[in-house]
Amino acid sequence: MKQFYGMSQRGNLEEALQGLYQPQFIMLLSNESQFEEHVKELERRYPGVPSIGCIGMCYQASVVEHGVGVIAFTDGVDAAANVLEKVSATPVKYIRRLEQDMHRVKGSSRDTVCIDFCTGNDACVLTTMYTALRQRGISLVGGTGGEGRVSANGKVYQDAVAYGLVRNENGRVKTYKENIYHQLGNYSFIASDTDRANYILGSLNGKPAKQVYKSILHVSDEEILTRTFQNPFGKLNGDDTCIISIKDVHGNALACYRQVNDSDVLILLELGDFKAVTRDTIQQICRDFPRRSAIFSVNCLFRYKLFSQHSYMQNYLRDMMALGSHAGFVGYGEHYNNRFVNQSMTCAVFE
């Protein structure tokens, strides 16, 4: 298979599509004002080709913040694209669509991945989707798009998750998740007074969450929102840690980018040597895949901001491009199988 990447910083879709011939699966990353126009034009140009899209930034050698980008697979994939609707309430109502697409693509754990763009309620959506995907051992990589809209096969949806099932006809597919944080000290908390619908974390060990965070890190209210780059929370999930970013201060509570429930056990994290971690990930991919045809990744917006602050983003993209054909998008939350995480990178590597 081959991966195509085209972009236009000006938002010119025609420019972004230059050189794309006979695509078998397409991902559209557009800006808020042109998204619906781009969805219609893409379907007109490539009618019937499975496609998904969302509002967000994309990247290859550099990041496109306000334009448009197209990532497509050609020459050796079998794909299906579809949508689960009403994800804020009943995503399971539409799960038969995913089951039918898996049957049609005939995917397996060895050669197939599910890529998704979601508008919200991610944790519930991922749990729903993964109940179907795990029957065939198919992994999932994706993220949250912006402005509450996604597209599938030329139509725009709200309150939905758009997905693509992609089977590599010429080799394997494997997914990865990268965490650049580790536990700070021995801090451990029981969450309470949470508001699941609004991602509010009210108390930690019975004390106001804001005060606990401030007293440990010695920061002011104003510094909390930038300090989450260095010190997010983490939720233990077996041997894994799901990162939870702080979105805002809500009185004496903290609003997060990921749902926290009463009785969840949380830890406090600190930023590690992110350059060493990314090098380790690249080396692991090289060991697993001596030959690589494509790498599709999702990087968190906060990782993009962190790397940019440290003048590392361009070097990071350069190092990823050294693996081969690498492209991806900047999400507001990252998906890995049934896990919704923040401040992470997830990717799919195609042999």
N, C-alpha and C positions, 0 to 999 in steps of 0.2 A: 504494500500500500504506500501511498504518498500523502503528505500533508501540505495543503496550500494555505498561505497567509497573505492577505492583501489588506491595505488600510488607506485611509485618507484622513489627514489631520483636519481637512476642511469639511468633512462630512459628505464627500462626493462618492456615492456608492459605485458609480460607473468606474471611477478611478480605482476603488478598492477591488473591483472584480476583474481588472485587467489580468489576463493570463489564466483565468479559471475555466477549464474545459471539462465537460462530462463529470461533474461532481457526483458523488454517491451519498454524501451527507454534508450538510452545511450548518455552521453556527454563525449567527449574526450578533455583533456587539455594537450597539448604536447609542446615540445620544437621545435625551428626552424629547426634544422638539422634532426630530426627524424619524423617530423610531417607527411609527406606523406607516409613514411613507416608504421607508426602507423595506419594511416587511412586505408590502404590496409589490414593490419593484423587484425584490428578490424572487418572489414567487412567479412574477411575470417572466423574468429572465430564465428561470430554471423550474418550469412547472412540473409538479409531481415528485421533485427530489426531496427526500426527507430533510426537514430543517427545523431548528429551534433558535430562539433568539431572546435577548434581554437587553435592558438598558445598563450599560457599564463600560468601563475602560478595558482596553485590550493591549496586548504587547507581543513583541517579538524581539527586535533589537532595541526598541524603545517603547515607551508607553504612550498610547493615544488616549488623551483624557476627554476630549469633547467632539471627536470626529466619528468615524465608523470603521469597523474592522470585520473581516470575514475570515473564518477558519473553516477549511473544508477538507474532506478525505476523498481521495480518488484511487483508482487502480487497485482494487482488491479488498473492498469492504462490502458487507451486506448490512443495511441499516433500516431502522424503522423509527419514526418520530411520532409523538402523540402528546396528549395533555391529560392530567387529572385536574378536575375542576373543584370549586368550593373547598379549597384546602383549609380554610379557616374553620370549617365545621365538619365536613364529611368526605375527606379524600378517598376513604375506602369504598365509597359508592361507585367509583370509576376504576377500581383496581383491575377489573376484567380486561380493560384495554391493555394494560401492561402485560397481563398473562397471555393474551392473544398475540401480542407483538413478540414476546419471548418465544412462543411456539413457532411463529412464522420465520423468525431469524434463525431459529435452531441454535441458539448460543449456548456456550458452556463456560465454566470457570476458567478454562484455559485460554479462550480466544475472544471473549466478549466482555464489554464494559457498558454500563449505563451512565450517561452524562446528563445532568439535569440543571435547569435554571428555575428558581423558585421565587414566589412573591412574598412568602412569609409562612408562619406557623411551621417552620422547618423541622423541628424535632418530631412532631406528629406525622408530617409528610414522610420523613425518612423511615420512621418505624413502619408506616403503612407500606411503602414501596419495598422495603427490604424483606417483609414477610413473603412477598412474591419472588423477589430476586434470589433469595437464598435457596429456594427450591432447586435452582440450577447452579448455585454457587457463583452467581454473577456479581461482581463488585460494582460499586457506584462512586462516582466522583462528580462534584458539582458545586453550586453556590447560589447565594441570594443575589438577584439583580436589583436594580433601582426602580423607584417610582411605581411599584406595584403592578407592573405589566410584563408579560412574557409573550412569546409567539411560538406557534407550532404550525408548520405546513401552510404558511401564508396567512394565518389568522392571529389576531391579537386577543389575549385573554387577561382578565384580572382575577385575583384570588385563585391562582392556579400554579401548577408546576408543569413545565414543559420538559420532556425527556427524549433522549435519543438512545436507542440500543444499537451498538456498533460491534459487528463481528469482524475480526481480522481474518481474512481468508488465507493469509499466507504466513501465519505465525501466532505467537502468544500475545497476550495483553496482561499487564500487571499494574496494580495501583499502589500508590505510596502516600503517606502522610508525614509531614515534617513538623516537628515541634522544637522551637528554639528557646524554650523556657524550662526551668527546673524548679523544684520546691525551694521556697525560702524558709530557712529554719525548720522548726517543728510545729508551725502554726497549723491548727486544724479547727474547723468551725462546723457547727450545726446550723443550717439556715432555718429561719422562721419568719413569720409575718411577711410572707411573699405574696405577690400578686402575679399569678402565672400569665394572665392575659396581657399584662403590660410589662412583663419581665422585671418586676420590682423585687429587689432584695432588701427586706426590712431590717432584719436583725441577724446577728451572728453570735452564737452562744448566749442569746438573751439580751444582748446589748445592741444599740443602734448601729447599723452596718457602717454608716459614714464615720462615726466616731472611732470604731474599731480600726478601720482602714487608716484614718488620719493618725491615730496614736501610735500605730506600729511603724509607719513610714515617715512620721513627722512632716506631714504636708498640710497645706491649707486647702480650703474648699476649692479655690481656683486651680490648684495644682493637681487635683485628683484626675481630671480628664486627660491630662498629658502623662501623668504618672502611670496610667494603665498600660502605656507602651512598654514600660519596664516591669510593672508589677500587676498583671491581671490576676484574677482568681482562677483556680482549677478545680474541676470536679473529677474525682477518681472514678474510672470505669474499668474495673479489673486491673490489668497491668498498664492501661492507657490513662492519659489525662486529657480531658476535654477543657480547652481554654475558654474562659468567660471574660469578655471585655466589659469595662464600665462605659456606659453611654452618657450618663448624666447624673447629677446630684438631685435627689427628689426629697426635699426636706431633710430628715435624718436618715433617709434610705438611699439606696443606690439603684438607678435604672441600668440594666445590662442589655447587651446585644443578644443574649441567649437566655432562655427560660431557666429559672431556678425554682425549685419546689421546696416546700416545707420538709424538713428532715434530711435534705441533701447534705452530704459531707463535702465541704469545700476546703481547699488549701490555698495558701498564698504562693504565687510564683514569682520568680525573678528572671530577667533576661540573661541568657548564657552567651557563649561565644558563637554568635549566629553565623559568622563567616566559616568557622570550623564545622558547624553543623551542616551548612549547605554543601561544603566540600565532601563531607561524609555521605550525604545523600547522593550526590553525583557519582561518587566512587561506588556506592552500593548498586546504583542503576547500571553502571558499566560492568560490574561483576555479574549481575543477573542477566544483562542483555548485551553481549559483545557486539551484536548488530542491532541497530535501532532505526526504525523507519519514521517514527513520530513520537513526540512527547507533548501532551496537552496538559496544562496545569491551571490551577486556580490559586491565586495569591490574595490574601486578605488586604483590604484597604489600609488597615493599620500597619501591616508589614511593609506595604508600599511607602507609607509615610515614614516609618522607622528607618527603612533602608535609605530613603532619600535624605533624611536628616543626617545620616552617617556617610553620605556620598557613596553609597554602595550599590544602589539600584542598577546602574548601568553595568557595573562589574558583575553583578549577579546574573543579569540577562545574558551578558557575554559568556559567562561560564556555563549557563544552561544551554546556550546555542552551540557550545562546543560538543554537546552530546549528539547533535544532529538537528533535525527539524523540530524546533521548540516554539510553541505559541500558547497563549492563554488569555485569561481575563482576570480583572480585579473584582473580587466579590465583597459583599457585606456580611459574609458568613460562609464557612466552607463545609462541604459535605464529604463524608467518607463512610461508605456503607450505611449503617444506621446511626451515625454520629454527626451531630451538628456542633461545629467548633468555631472558635474565633482566633484571630491572629496566627493562622496556620497556613501551610501550603499543602494542597493535595494534587496529585497528578496521575495520569494514566500513560503508561509507556507501551508502545506497540513495537513488536519485533519486526 
